[in-house]
Amino acid sequence: MPLFGNTFSPKKTPPRKSASLSSLHTLDRSTREIELGLEYGPPVMNLGGQSWKFEEGQWISESGGNASGREVQRLKKRNVQLEEENNLLKLKIEILLDMLTETTVEYHLIEKEVEDIKTQHRRKK
């Protein structure tokens, strides 16, 4: 015969009280904005005298229009030109470093030959 009874039966827990007594959390966003007057709109920032708005996951210039599209095309073209110039300059630096290495090696070889000639000349005396 078990000491505390045959089955384990915990007491039922009382239902929790709602964290908020307001029913606003059940309303959808647009209804809440209308009810509370919350019209936030998209985030806006000003950089370099140009206003940018965050819409649909991207920052869009508020000046908009065809001018910004042309400006983007111009900037992309300029970016490609600068990348090509950068690659050319990197190549030139690499060539100059190779030339410097070759000249340094030649210098050390000549210096060694001069030292060898000096030591041979000293031995002859």
Salt bridges, closest charged atoms under 4 A:
GLU33 OE2 - ARG29 NE 2.99
GLU55 OE2 - LYS53 NZ 3.28
GLU62 OE2 - LYS53 NZ 3.86
GLU71 OE2 - ARG74 NH2 2.74
GLU111 OE1 - HIS108 ND1 3.81
